[in-house]
Amino acid sequence: MPLTTRQNEILKAIIEEHIECAQPIASIELVKKRGLRVCGATVRNIMSDLVKLGYLKMVHVSSGRTPTDRAYRHYISELMSEDELSVLEEVAIKQKIMSERYELERLLLSTAEVLSEITGTIALAMTSDGYIAYTGTSRILNVPEFFELDVARSVFKLLDDYELAMSVLGKTDTIDNVSVLIGREIELANMEPVSLISSHCQISGGQCYIGMIGPSRIRYSRIIPIVRYVSNLLSEVGENL
């Protein structure tokens, strides 16, 4: 059953608020912060319906609600508008990547570095013939989702296991050449609070994969177009390698 306009409005507000604060969202708090033109009781009832429909979950009975994987998937496909990269961002990314365009491994490491720097996440770049570069592991130390040792350990295992990383990044369920895997969609243990956004392109006669790993409450509206832009740029560079 499709969500109503009001349900979509409330769900979008909850997701975007949770992305910013990383905390469960309560109805009264949501009305105040988002300036919603409905009372707290109405929002509370809608949130209760969204829990029953599988879009929200309760962390504790007395606390607010947090989005589920299903909610984020719905947000990406139905509610979100992608941000546009500024001209300055595009120029900075292009300069960084183009400066290493003559040597494949340096190019891929530079790509991972620029992705990590601009997104604030772990970023990786790899080829189908066995090379992998990643950076930004220290960036997750201040992210609440990675305070759980089992979650962090699973992420590091993915980065250190080429075959495992390839099996995940090689999935082809894409949105305009960008693949988004949320929580259980990654199909690895302890990755429920994690998202992986990736893309692939042809470079130097083979397949190249780039991706970033962050919390499931990542700013999809910003990260998806960045990954797409970098992938398209690598495709252009790859024609001359």
TORGU-569256 format. One line per field, with one value per atom (N, C-alpha, C): residue number from 1; residue in three letters; x, z, y. Coordinates in steps of 0.2 Angstrom, whole numbers, plus 5000, padded with zeros to 4 digits. Atoms other than C-alpha are relative to their C-alpha. Last residue first. Layout:
BEGIN
pos = [NUM; ...]
code = [Ala; ...]
c1 = [X; ...]
c3 = [Z; ...]
c2 = [Y; ...]
END
This chain:
BEGIN
pos = [241; 241; 241; 240; 240; 240; 239; 239; 239; 238; 238; 238; 237; 237; 237; 236; 236; 236; 235; 235; 235; 234; 234; 234; 233; 233; 233; 232; 232; 232; 231; 231; 231; 230; 230; 230; 229; 229; 229; 228; 228; 228; 227; 227; 227; 226; 226; 226; 225; 225; 225; 224; 224; 224; 223; 223; 223; 222; 222; 222; 221; 221; 221; 220; 220; 220; 219; 219; 219; 218; 218; 218; 217; 217; 217; 216; 216; 216; 215; 215; 215; 214; 214; 214; 213; 213; 213; 212; 212; 212; 211; 211; 211; 210; 210; 210; 209; 209; 209; 208; 208; 208; 207; 207; 207; 206; 206; 206; 205; 205; 205; 204; 204; 204; 203; 203; 203; 202; 202; 202; 201; 201; 201; 200; 200; 200; 199; 199; 199; 198; 198; 198; 197; 197; 197; 196; 196; 196; 195; 195; 195; 194; 194; 194; 193; 193; 193; 192; 192; 192; 191; 191; 191; 190; 190; 190; 189; 189; 189; 188; 188; 188; 187; 187; 187; 186; 186; 186; 185; 185; 185; 184; 184; 184; 183; 183; 183; 182; 182; 182; 181; 181; 181; 180; 180; 180; 179; 179; 179; 178; 178; 178; 177; 177; 177; 176; 176; 176; 175; 175; 175; 174; 174; 174; 173; 173; 173; 172; 172; 172; 171; 171; 171; 170; 170; 170; 169; 169; 169; 168; 168; 168; 167; 167; 167; 166; 166; 166; 165; 165; 165; 164; 164; 164; 163; 163; 163; 162; 162; 162; 161; 161; 161; 160; 160; 160; 159; 159; 159; 158; 158; 158; 157; 157; 157; 156; 156; 156; 155; 155; 155; 154; 154; 154; 153; 153; 153; 152; 152; 152; 151; 151; 151; 150; 150; 150; 149; 149; 149; 148; 148; 148; 147; 147; 147; 146; 146; 146; 145; 145; 145; 144; 144; 144; 143; 143; 143; 142; 142; 142; 141; 141; 141; 140; 140; 140; 139; 139; 139; 138; 138; 138; 137; 137; 137; 136; 136; 136; 135; 135; 135; 134; 134; 134; 133; 133; 133; 132; 132; 132; 131; 131; 131; 130; 130; 130; 129; 129; 129; 128; 128; 128; 127; 127; 127; 126; 126; 126; 125; 125; 125; 124; 124; 124; 123; 123; 123; 122; 122; 122; 121; 121; 121; 120; 120; 120; 119; 119; 119; 118; 118; 118; 117; 117; 117; 116; 116; 116; 115; 115; 115; 114; 114; 114; 113; 113; 113; 112; 112; 112; 111; 111; 111; 110; 110; 110; 109; 109; 109; 108; 108; 108; 107; 107; 107; 106; 106; 106; 105; 105; 105; 104; 104; 104; 103; 103; 103; 102; 102; 102; 101; 101; 101; 100; 100; 100; 99; 99; 99; 98; 98; 98; 97; 97; 97; 96; 96; 96; 95; 95; 95; 94; 94; 94; 93; 93; 93; 92; 92; 92; 91; 91; 91; 90; 90; 90; 89; 89; 89; 88; 88; 88; 87; 87; 87; 86; 86; 86; 85; 85; 85; 84; 84; 84; 83; 83; 83; 82; 82; 82; 81; 81; 81; 80; 80; 80; 79; 79; 79; 78; 78; 78; 77; 77; 77; 76; 76; 76; 75; 75; 75; 74; 74; 74; 73; 73; 73; 72; 72; 72; 71; 71; 71; 70; 70; 70; 69; 69; 69; 68; 68; 68; 67; 67; 67; 66; 66; 66; 65; 65; 65; 64; 64; 64; 63; 63; 63; 62; 62; 62; 61; 61; 61; 60; 60; 60; 59; 59; 59; 58; 58; 58; 57; 57; 57; 56; 56; 56; 55; 55; 55; 54; 54; 54; 53; 53; 53; 52; 52; 52; 51; 51; 51; 50; 50; 50; 49; 49; 49; 48; 48; 48; 47; 47; 47; 46; 46; 46; 45; 45; 45; 44; 44; 44; 43; 43; 43; 42; 42; 42; 41; 41; 41; 40; 40; 40; 39; 39; 39; 38; 38; 38; 37; 37; 37; 36; 36; 36; 35; 35; 35; 34; 34; 34; 33; 33; 33; 32; 32; 32; 31; 31; 31; 30; 30; 30; 29; 29; 29; 28; 28; 28; 27; 27; 27; 26; 26; 26; 25; 25; 25; 24; 24; 24; 23; 23; 23; 22; 22; 22; 21; 21; 21; 20; 20; 20; 19; 19; 19; 18; 18; 18; 17; 17; 17; 16; 16; 16; 15; 15; 15; 14; 14; 14; 13; 13; 13; 12; 12; 12; 11; 11; 11; 10; 10; 10; 9; 9; 9; 8; 8; 8; 7; 7; 7; 6; 6; 6; 5; 5; 5; 4; 4; 4; 3; 3; 3; 2; 2; 2; 1; 1; 1]
code = [Leu; Leu; Leu; Asn; Asn; Asn; Glu; Glu; Glu; Gly; Gly; Gly; Val; Val; Val; Glu; Glu; Glu; Ser; Ser; Ser; Leu; Leu; Leu; Leu; Leu; Leu; Asn; Asn; Asn; Ser; Ser; Ser; Val; Val; Val; Tyr; Tyr; Tyr; Arg; Arg; Arg; Val; Val; Val; Ile; Ile; Ile; Pro; Pro; Pro; Ile; Ile; Ile; Ile; Ile; Ile; Arg; Arg; Arg; Ser; Ser; Ser; Tyr; Tyr; Tyr; Arg; Arg; Arg; Ile; Ile; Ile; Arg; Arg; Arg; Ser; Ser; Ser; Pro; Pro; Pro; Gly; Gly; Gly; Ile; Ile; Ile; Met; Met; Met; Gly; Gly; Gly; Ile; Ile; Ile; Tyr; Tyr; Tyr; Cys; Cys; Cys; Gln; Gln; Gln; Gly; Gly; Gly; Gly; Gly; Gly; Ser; Ser; Ser; Ile; Ile; Ile; Gln; Gln; Gln; Cys; Cys; Cys; His; His; His; Ser; Ser; Ser; Ser; Ser; Ser; Ile; Ile; Ile; Leu; Leu; Leu; Ser; Ser; Ser; Val; Val; Val; Pro; Pro; Pro; Glu; Glu; Glu; Met; Met; Met; Asn; Asn; Asn; Ala; Ala; Ala; Leu; Leu; Leu; Glu; Glu; Glu; Ile; Ile; Ile; Glu; Glu; Glu; Arg; Arg; Arg; Gly; Gly; Gly; Ile; Ile; Ile; Leu; Leu; Leu; Val; Val; Val; Ser; Ser; Ser; Val; Val; Val; Asn; Asn; Asn; Asp; Asp; Asp; Ile; Ile; Ile; Thr; Thr; Thr; Asp; Asp; Asp; Thr; Thr; Thr; Lys; Lys; Lys; Gly; Gly; Gly; Leu; Leu; Leu; Val; Val; Val; Ser; Ser; Ser; Met; Met; Met; Ala; Ala; Ala; Leu; Leu; Leu; Glu; Glu; Glu; Tyr; Tyr; Tyr; Asp; Asp; Asp; Asp; Asp; Asp; Leu; Leu; Leu; Leu; Leu; Leu; Lys; Lys; Lys; Phe; Phe; Phe; Val; Val; Val; Ser; Ser; Ser; Arg; Arg; Arg; Ala; Ala; Ala; Val; Val; Val; Asp; Asp; Asp; Leu; Leu; Leu; Glu; Glu; Glu; Phe; Phe; Phe; Phe; Phe; Phe; Glu; Glu; Glu; Pro; Pro; Pro; Val; Val; Val; Asn; Asn; Asn; Leu; Leu; Leu; Ile; Ile; Ile; Arg; Arg; Arg; Ser; Ser; Ser; Thr; Thr; Thr; Gly; Gly; Gly; Thr; Thr; Thr; Tyr; Tyr; Tyr; Ala; Ala; Ala; Ile; Ile; Ile; Tyr; Tyr; Tyr; Gly; Gly; Gly; Asp; Asp; Asp; Ser; Ser; Ser; Thr; Thr; Thr; Met; Met; Met; Ala; Ala; Ala; Leu; Leu; Leu; Ala; Ala; Ala; Ile; Ile; Ile; Thr; Thr; Thr; Gly; Gly; Gly; Thr; Thr; Thr; Ile; Ile; Ile; Glu; Glu; Glu; Ser; Ser; Ser; Leu; Leu; Leu; Val; Val; Val; Glu; Glu; Glu; Ala; Ala; Ala; Thr; Thr; Thr; Ser; Ser; Ser; Leu; Leu; Leu; Leu; Leu; Leu; Leu; Leu; Leu; Arg; Arg; Arg; Glu; Glu; Glu; Leu; Leu; Leu; Glu; Glu; Glu; Tyr; Tyr; Tyr; Arg; Arg; Arg; Glu; Glu; Glu; Ser; Ser; Ser; Met; Met; Met; Ile; Ile; Ile; Lys; Lys; Lys; Gln; Gln; Gln; Lys; Lys; Lys; Ile; Ile; Ile; Ala; Ala; Ala; Val; Val; Val; Glu; Glu; Glu; Glu; Glu; Glu; Leu; Leu; Leu; Val; Val; Val; Ser; Ser; Ser; Leu; Leu; Leu; Glu; Glu; Glu; Asp; Asp; Asp; Glu; Glu; Glu; Ser; Ser; Ser; Met; Met; Met; Leu; Leu; Leu; Glu; Glu; Glu; Ser; Ser; Ser; Ile; Ile; Ile; Tyr; Tyr; Tyr; His; His; His; Arg; Arg; Arg; Tyr; Tyr; Tyr; Ala; Ala; Ala; Arg; Arg; Arg; Asp; Asp; Asp; Thr; Thr; Thr; Pro; Pro; Pro; Thr; Thr; Thr; Arg; Arg; Arg; Gly; Gly; Gly; Ser; Ser; Ser; Ser; Ser; Ser; Val; Val; Val; His; His; His; Val; Val; Val; Met; Met; Met; Lys; Lys; Lys; Leu; Leu; Leu; Tyr; Tyr; Tyr; Gly; Gly; Gly; Leu; Leu; Leu; Lys; Lys; Lys; Val; Val; Val; Leu; Leu; Leu; Asp; Asp; Asp; Ser; Ser; Ser; Met; Met; Met; Ile; Ile; Ile; Asn; Asn; Asn; Arg; Arg; Arg; Val; Val; Val; Thr; Thr; Thr; Ala; Ala; Ala; Gly; Gly; Gly; Cys; Cys; Cys; Val; Val; Val; Arg; Arg; Arg; Leu; Leu; Leu; Gly; Gly; Gly; Arg; Arg; Arg; Lys; Lys; Lys; Lys; Lys; Lys; Val; Val; Val; Leu; Leu; Leu; Glu; Glu; Glu; Ile; Ile; Ile; Ser; Ser; Ser; Ala; Ala; Ala; Ile; Ile; Ile; Pro; Pro; Pro; Gln; Gln; Gln; Ala; Ala; Ala; Cys; Cys; Cys; Glu; Glu; Glu; Ile; Ile; Ile; His; His; His; Glu; Glu; Glu; Glu; Glu; Glu; Ile; Ile; Ile; Ile; Ile; Ile; Ala; Ala; Ala; Lys; Lys; Lys; Leu; Leu; Leu; Ile; Ile; Ile; Glu; Glu; Glu; Asn; Asn; Asn; Gln; Gln; Gln; Arg; Arg; Arg; Thr; Thr; Thr; Thr; Thr; Thr; Leu; Leu; Leu; Pro; Pro; Pro; Met; Met; Met]
c1 = [4995; 5227; 5003; 4993; 5218; 5005; 5000; 5200; 5007; 4998; 5202; 5001; 4993; 5202; 5003; 4997; 5185; 5007; 5002; 5178; 5004; 4995; 5187; 4999; 4993; 5177; 5005; 5000; 5161; 5006; 5000; 5164; 5001; 4993; 5169; 5001; 4995; 5153; 5007; 5002; 5142; 5005; 4998; 5150; 4999; 4993; 5147; 5003; 4998; 5129; 5008; 5001; 5126; 5002; 4995; 5135; 4998; 4993; 5125; 5004; 5001; 5107; 5006; 5000; 5112; 4999; 5004; 5117; 5000; 4996; 5122; 4996; 5004; 5109; 5005; 5006; 5115; 4996; 5006; 5132; 4994; 5001; 5147; 4993; 5003; 5156; 4999; 4999; 5161; 4996; 5005; 5164; 5001; 4998; 5174; 4994; 5005; 5175; 5002; 4998; 5186; 4994; 5005; 5183; 5003; 5004; 5196; 4995; 5002; 5205; 4996; 4994; 5214; 4998; 4994; 5197; 5006; 4995; 5179; 5006; 4999; 5167; 5006; 4995; 5159; 5001; 5001; 5149; 5006; 4995; 5147; 4998; 5002; 5137; 5006; 4995; 5138; 4998; 5002; 5127; 5007; 4995; 5130; 4997; 5000; 5119; 5004; 5006; 5115; 5000; 5000; 5132; 4994; 4998; 5135; 5000; 5001; 5136; 5002; 4995; 5136; 4998; 5000; 5122; 5006; 4993; 5125; 5001; 4999; 5106; 5007; 5000; 5105; 5001; 5001; 5110; 5001; 5002; 5108; 4999; 5002; 5116; 4999; 5001; 5116; 4998; 5003; 5123; 5000; 4998; 5126; 4996; 4993; 5126; 5003; 4995; 5110; 5007; 5004; 5102; 5004; 4998; 5110; 4995; 5006; 5107; 5001; 5001; 5123; 4993; 5007; 5132; 4997; 5001; 5151; 4992; 5000; 5154; 4998; 5005; 5149; 4999; 5007; 5157; 4995; 5002; 5173; 4992; 5002; 5174; 4998; 5007; 5173; 4998; 5006; 5186; 4994; 5001; 5198; 4994; 5001; 5197; 4998; 4994; 5205; 4999; 4994; 5192; 5006; 5001; 5178; 5005; 5000; 5186; 4998; 4993; 5188; 5001; 4997; 5170; 5007; 5003; 5165; 5002; 4996; 5177; 4998; 4994; 5169; 5004; 5001; 5152; 5006; 5001; 5158; 4998; 4994; 5166; 4999; 5001; 5150; 5006; 4998; 5156; 5000; 4994; 5154; 5003; 5002; 5136; 5006; 5003; 5141; 4999; 5007; 5153; 4997; 5005; 5168; 4993; 4999; 5180; 4995; 5006; 5173; 5000; 5006; 5185; 4994; 5000; 5200; 4994; 5003; 5196; 5000; 5006; 5197; 4998; 4998; 5207; 4994; 5005; 5206; 5003; 4997; 5216; 4994; 5005; 5212; 5004; 4997; 5221; 4994; 4997; 5216; 5002; 4994; 5212; 5004; 5002; 5194; 5006; 5000; 5201; 4998; 4997; 5198; 4999; 5000; 5194; 5004; 4996; 5189; 4999; 5001; 5182; 5005; 4995; 5179; 4998; 5001; 5168; 5006; 4999; 5169; 4999; 5006; 5161; 5001; 5006; 5174; 4993; 5000; 5189; 4994; 5000; 5185; 5000; 5006; 5181; 4999; 5004; 5197; 4992; 4999; 5207; 4995; 5003; 5199; 5001; 5007; 5202; 4997; 5002; 5220; 4992; 4999; 5223; 4997; 5005; 5215; 5000; 5007; 5225; 4995; 5000; 5241; 4994; 5001; 5237; 5000; 5007; 5233; 5000; 4998; 5248; 4994; 4995; 5246; 5002; 5003; 5230; 5005; 4997; 5238; 4997; 4993; 5235; 5004; 4997; 5218; 5008; 5000; 5211; 5004; 4997; 5215; 5001; 4993; 5211; 5004; 4996; 5195; 5007; 5000; 5189; 5004; 4995; 5194; 5000; 4993; 5185; 5005; 4999; 5169; 5007; 4999; 5169; 5002; 4993; 5172; 5001; 4994; 5158; 5006; 4998; 5146; 5005; 4993; 5140; 5001; 4995; 5121; 5007; 4996; 5111; 5004; 4993; 5099; 5003; 4997; 5081; 5008; 4993; 5075; 5001; 5000; 5057; 5006; 5006; 5053; 5000; 5004; 5068; 4994; 4996; 5080; 4997; 4998; 5067; 5005; 5006; 5059; 5002; 5001; 5076; 4994; 4995; 5079; 5000; 5001; 5063; 5005; 5005; 5065; 4998; 4997; 5082; 4994; 4998; 5072; 5004; 5002; 5071; 5003; 4995; 5072; 4998; 4999; 5059; 5006; 5003; 5058; 5001; 4996; 5061; 4997; 5001; 5050; 5003; 5007; 5048; 4999; 5003; 5066; 4993; 4994; 5075; 4998; 4999; 5058; 5006; 4999; 5057; 5001; 4997; 5051; 5001; 4995; 5047; 5003; 4994; 5039; 5005; 4999; 5021; 5007; 5004; 5017; 5001; 4997; 5031; 4996; 4994; 5024; 5004; 5002; 5007; 5006; 5002; 5014; 4998; 4994; 5023; 4998; 4997; 5007; 5006; 5004; 4999; 5002; 4999; 5013; 4996; 4993; 5013; 5001; 5001; 4994; 5006; 5004; 4997; 4999; 4996; 5011; 4997; 4999; 5000; 5004; 5004; 5002; 5002; 5007; 5009; 4995; 5006; 5027; 4993; 5006; 5040; 4994; 5002; 5054; 4995; 4994; 5063; 4998; 4996; 5047; 5006; 5004; 5036; 5004; 5000; 5050; 4996; 4993; 5054; 5000; 4999; 5036; 5006; 5005; 5035; 5000; 5007; 5051; 4995; 5004; 5066; 4993; 5007; 5079; 4996; 5003; 5097; 4992; 4998; 5110; 4996; 4999; 5107; 5002; 4996; 5108; 5002; 4994; 5103; 5004; 4996; 5089; 5007; 4998; 5082; 5005; 4995; 5082; 5002; 4994; 5074; 5005; 4996; 5061; 5007; 4998; 5056; 5004; 4994; 5055; 5003; 4994; 5044; 5006; 4998; 5032; 5006; 4997; 5030; 5003; 4994; 5028; 5003; 4995; 5015; 5006; 4998; 5006; 5005; 4996; 5006; 5002; 5004; 4999; 5005; 5001; 5010; 4996; 4996; 5007; 4999; 5004; 5000; 5004]
c3 = [4997; 4900; 4996; 5002; 4889; 5004; 5008; 4889; 4998; 5002; 4908; 4992; 5000; 4911; 4998; 5005; 4904; 5001; 5006; 4914; 4994; 5001; 4930; 4993; 5001; 4928; 4999; 5007; 4926; 4998; 5004; 4942; 4992; 5000; 4951; 4995; 5003; 4946; 4999; 5007; 4951; 4996; 5002; 4968; 4992; 5000; 4971; 4997; 5006; 4965; 5000; 5006; 4977; 4994; 5002; 4992; 4993; 5001; 4993; 4997; 5005; 4993; 4997; 5007; 5001; 4995; 5004; 5017; 4993; 5004; 5027; 4996; 5000; 5040; 4996; 5004; 5035; 5000; 4997; 5042; 4996; 4995; 5030; 5004; 4995; 5017; 5006; 4993; 5001; 5005; 4995; 4984; 5006; 4994; 4968; 5005; 4995; 4956; 5005; 4994; 4940; 5005; 4995; 4927; 5006; 4995; 4914; 5004; 5003; 4898; 5005; 5002; 4907; 4998; 5000; 4914; 4999; 5004; 4912; 5000; 5007; 4925; 4997; 5003; 4942; 4993; 5008; 4955; 4997; 5005; 4974; 4993; 5007; 4989; 4996; 5004; 5005; 4993; 5007; 5020; 4995; 5005; 5038; 4993; 5000; 5053; 4995; 5000; 5049; 5000; 5005; 5044; 5000; 4996; 5059; 4996; 4993; 5047; 5003; 4995; 5029; 5007; 4999; 5016; 5004; 5001; 5011; 5000; 5007; 5009; 4998; 5001; 5028; 4992; 4995; 5030; 4998; 4993; 5015; 5005; 4996; 4998; 5007; 4993; 4985; 5004; 4996; 4968; 5007; 4993; 4957; 5003; 4999; 4938; 5007; 5004; 4936; 5001; 5001; 4951; 4996; 5000; 4952; 4998; 4999; 4957; 5000; 5006; 4949; 5001; 5000; 4964; 4995; 5007; 4960; 4999; 5005; 4975; 4993; 4998; 4987; 4995; 5000; 4979; 5002; 5007; 4975; 5000; 5003; 4993; 4993; 4996; 4999; 4997; 5003; 4986; 5003; 5007; 4991; 4997; 5004; 5009; 4993; 5000; 5020; 4995; 5003; 5017; 4998; 5007; 5020; 4997; 5004; 5036; 4993; 5001; 5042; 4996; 5005; 5040; 4998; 5007; 5049; 4995; 5002; 5064; 4993; 5002; 5065; 4997; 5007; 5066; 4997; 5005; 5079; 4994; 5002; 5090; 4994; 4999; 5091; 4997; 4993; 5091; 5002; 5000; 5072; 5007; 5003; 5072; 5000; 4995; 5083; 4998; 5003; 5070; 5005; 4996; 5079; 4998; 4993; 5074; 5004; 4997; 5057; 5007; 5000; 5050; 5003; 4994; 5055; 5001; 4995; 5041; 5007; 4996; 5028; 5006; 4995; 5015; 5004; 4996; 5003; 5005; 4995; 4989; 5004; 4996; 4980; 5004; 4996; 4966; 5004; 4994; 4961; 5004; 5001; 4942; 5007; 5001; 4943; 5000; 5007; 4949; 5000; 5001; 4966; 4993; 5007; 4974; 4998; 5003; 4992; 4992; 5008; 5002; 4998; 5003; 5021; 4993; 4999; 5025; 4998; 4993; 5027; 5002; 4997; 5010; 5007; 5002; 5002; 5003; 4998; 5010; 4999; 4992; 5008; 5003; 4998; 4989; 5008; 5002; 4986; 5002; 4995; 4995; 4999; 4993; 4986; 5005; 5000; 4969; 5007; 5000; 4973; 5000; 4993; 4978; 5000; 4996; 4961; 5007; 5002; 4951; 5005; 4997; 4960; 4999; 4993; 4955; 5004; 4998; 4937; 5008; 4997; 4933; 5004; 5005; 4920; 5003; 5005; 4928; 4996; 5000; 4944; 4994; 4999; 4942; 5001; 5006; 4934; 5001; 5004; 4950; 4994; 4996; 4961; 4996; 4999; 4948; 5003; 5006; 4944; 5000; 5001; 4962; 4993; 4995; 4965; 4999; 5002; 4949; 5004; 5006; 4953; 4997; 4998; 4970; 4994; 4997; 4964; 5002; 5005; 4951; 5004; 5003; 4965; 4995; 4998; 4966; 4997; 5006; 4964; 5003; 5000; 4978; 4994; 5000; 4974; 5000; 5006; 4978; 5001; 5000; 4990; 4993; 4996; 4992; 4999; 5000; 4981; 5002; 5006; 4977; 4999; 5006; 4990; 4994; 5000; 5004; 4993; 5002; 5000; 4999; 5007; 5002; 4997; 5004; 5018; 4992; 5000; 5025; 4996; 5005; 5020; 5000; 5007; 5029; 4995; 5001; 5045; 4993; 5006; 5051; 4999; 5004; 5070; 4993; 5005; 5082; 4996; 5006; 5099; 4995; 5004; 5116; 4994; 4998; 5129; 4996; 4999; 5122; 5001; 4993; 5117; 5000; 4996; 5100; 5007; 4994; 5091; 5003; 4994; 5073; 5006; 4994; 5058; 5005; 5002; 5040; 5006; 5001; 5043; 4998; 5007; 5040; 4999; 5002; 5059; 4993; 4997; 5063; 4998; 5004; 5050; 5003; 5006; 5058; 4996; 4998; 5075; 4994; 4998; 5067; 5002; 5006; 5060; 5001; 5003; 5077; 4993; 4996; 5085; 4997; 5002; 5071; 5003; 5007; 5074; 4998; 5000; 5093; 4993; 4998; 5090; 5001; 4993; 5081; 5001; 4997; 5062; 5008; 4998; 5053; 5002; 5003; 5054; 5002; 5002; 5058; 4997; 5007; 5056; 4999; 5004; 5073; 4993; 4998; 5084; 4995; 5001; 5076; 5001; 5007; 5076; 4998; 5003; 5094; 4993; 4997; 5099; 4997; 5004; 5088; 5002; 4997; 5095; 4996; 5001; 5084; 5003; 5001; 5089; 5000; 4994; 5088; 4998; 4999; 5074; 5007; 4993; 5074; 5002; 4997; 5056; 5007; 5004; 5047; 5003; 4997; 5060; 4997; 4993; 5056; 5003; 5001; 5037; 5007; 5003; 5040; 5000; 4995; 5052; 4997; 4995; 5040; 5005; 5003; 5025; 5006; 5001; 5035; 4998; 4993; 5041; 4999; 4997; 5023; 5007; 5003; 5016; 5003; 4998; 5029; 4997; 4993; 5025; 5003; 5000; 5006; 5007; 5001; 5010; 4999; 4994; 5009; 4997; 5000; 4995; 5006; 5000; 5000; 5000]
c2 = [5004; 5026; 4995; 4997; 5039; 4996; 5001; 5031; 5002; 5006; 5029; 4999; 5001; 5047; 4993; 4996; 5049; 4999; 5003; 5034; 5004; 5006; 5040; 4997; 4997; 5057; 4994; 4998; 5047; 5003; 5006; 5037; 5003; 5003; 5053; 4994; 4995; 5062; 4997; 5000; 5047; 5004; 5007; 5045; 5000; 4999; 5064; 4993; 4996; 5063; 5000; 5004; 5048; 5004; 5006; 5056; 4997; 4997; 5073; 4994; 4994; 5067; 5003; 5003; 5051; 5005; 4995; 5060; 4998; 4996; 5045; 5005; 4993; 5038; 5005; 5001; 5020; 5007; 5002; 5025; 4999; 4995; 5026; 4997; 5003; 5016; 5005; 4997; 5023; 4997; 5000; 5016; 5003; 4996; 5014; 5000; 4999; 5000; 5005; 4997; 4998; 5002; 4997; 4986; 5003; 5004; 4983; 5003; 5006; 4990; 4995; 5004; 5004; 4993; 4996; 5010; 4995; 5004; 5004; 5005; 4997; 5011; 4995; 5004; 5005; 5004; 5000; 5013; 4997; 5002; 5012; 5001; 4997; 5017; 4999; 5000; 5006; 5003; 4999; 5009; 5000; 4998; 5003; 5000; 4993; 5001; 5003; 4997; 4983; 5007; 4994; 4978; 5003; 4994; 4966; 5006; 5000; 4950; 5007; 5002; 4953; 5001; 5007; 4953; 4998; 5002; 4971; 4993; 5001; 4972; 4999; 5007; 4970; 4998; 5005; 4988; 4993; 4998; 4998; 4995; 5005; 4995; 5002; 4998; 5009; 4994; 5005; 5006; 5002; 5000; 5021; 4995; 5002; 5019; 5001; 4996; 5029; 4999; 4995; 5020; 5005; 4993; 5003; 5005; 4997; 4985; 5008; 4995; 4979; 5003; 5001; 4970; 5006; 5003; 4970; 4999; 4995; 4981; 4998; 4995; 4967; 5006; 5003; 4952; 5005; 5000; 4963; 4997; 4993; 4968; 5000; 4997; 4950; 5006; 5004; 4944; 5002; 4998; 4958; 4997; 5006; 4955; 5002; 5004; 4969; 4993; 4996; 4982; 4995; 4998; 4970; 5003; 5006; 4964; 5000; 5001; 4982; 4993; 4995; 4985; 4999; 5002; 4969; 5004; 5006; 4974; 4997; 4998; 4991; 4994; 4997; 4983; 5003; 5004; 4971; 5003; 5003; 4984; 4995; 5007; 4995; 4996; 5001; 5013; 4992; 5004; 5012; 4999; 5007; 5018; 4995; 5004; 5033; 4993; 5002; 5040; 4995; 4995; 5048; 4999; 5001; 5033; 5005; 5003; 5033; 4999; 4996; 5045; 4997; 4996; 5035; 5005; 5004; 5023; 5003; 4997; 5036; 4996; 4995; 5027; 5003; 4997; 5013; 5005; 4995; 5005; 5003; 4996; 4989; 5005; 4994; 4980; 5003; 5001; 4962; 5006; 5005; 4961; 5000; 5007; 4968; 4995; 5002; 4985; 4992; 5007; 4993; 4999; 5001; 5010; 4994; 5005; 5013; 5000; 5000; 5027; 4995; 5005; 5027; 5000; 5008; 5042; 4996; 5002; 5061; 4993; 5003; 5064; 4999; 4996; 5076; 4997; 4993; 5069; 5004; 5000; 5051; 5007; 5002; 5053; 5001; 4995; 5063; 4999; 4995; 5050; 5006; 5001; 5036; 5005; 5000; 5044; 4998; 4993; 5048; 5000; 4997; 5030; 5007; 5003; 5025; 5002; 4997; 5037; 4997; 4994; 5031; 5004; 5001; 5013; 5007; 5002; 5018; 4999; 5006; 5029; 4997; 5004; 5043; 4994; 5004; 5051; 4996; 5007; 5056; 4996; 5000; 5075; 4994; 4999; 5072; 5000; 5007; 5065; 5001; 5005; 5080; 4994; 4999; 5093; 4995; 5001; 5085; 5001; 5008; 5084; 4999; 5002; 5103; 4992; 4998; 5108; 4997; 5003; 5099; 5001; 5007; 5106; 4995; 5001; 5123; 4993; 5000; 5121; 5000; 4994; 5116; 5000; 4998; 5099; 5007; 4998; 5098; 5001; 4993; 5090; 5000; 5000; 5075; 5007; 4997; 5076; 5001; 4996; 5063; 5004; 4994; 5057; 5005; 4996; 5042; 5007; 5001; 5031; 5005; 4999; 5037; 5000; 4993; 5040; 5001; 4996; 5023; 5007; 5002; 5014; 5004; 4997; 5024; 4998; 4993; 5019; 5003; 4998; 5001; 5007; 5001; 5000; 5002; 5007; 5006; 5001; 5003; 5024; 4993; 5000; 5028; 4997; 5005; 5032; 5001; 4999; 5041; 4994; 4996; 5034; 5002; 4993; 5027; 5005; 4998; 5010; 5007; 5001; 5009; 5002; 5002; 5008; 4998; 4997; 5009; 4997; 5005; 5006; 5004; 4997; 5016; 4994; 4995; 5011; 5003; 5002; 4994; 5005; 5002; 4997; 4999; 5006; 4995; 4999; 5006; 5008; 4993; 5001; 5020; 4994; 5003; 5019; 4998; 5006; 5024; 4995; 5004; 5038; 4993; 5002; 5044; 4996; 5006; 5043; 4998; 5006; 5053; 4994; 5003; 5066; 4993; 5002; 5069; 4997; 5006; 5070; 4997; 5005; 5083; 4993; 5000; 5095; 4993; 5005; 5098; 4999; 4997; 5112; 4995; 5004; 5105; 5004; 4995; 5118; 4997; 5000; 5105; 5005; 4999; 5107; 5001; 4994; 5110; 5002; 4994; 5097; 5007; 5000; 5084; 5006; 4997; 5087; 5001; 4993; 5084; 5004; 4996; 5068; 5008; 5000; 5060; 5005; 4994; 5056; 4999; 5002; 5043; 5007; 5002; 5051; 4998; 5007; 5052; 4997; 5000; 5071; 4993; 4995; 5076; 4998; 4999; 5060; 5005; 5005; 5058; 5000; 4998; 5075; 4994; 4995; 5070; 5003; 5003; 5053; 5006; 5004; 5060; 4998; 4996; 5074; 4996; 4996; 5062; 5005; 5004; 5051; 5003; 5001; 5065; 4995; 4994; 5071; 4999; 4998; 5054; 5006; 5005; 5050; 5001; 4998; 5066; 4995; 4994; 5062; 5002; 4994; 5045; 5006; 4995; 5030; 5006; 4994; 5017; 5004; 4994; 5000; 5006]
END
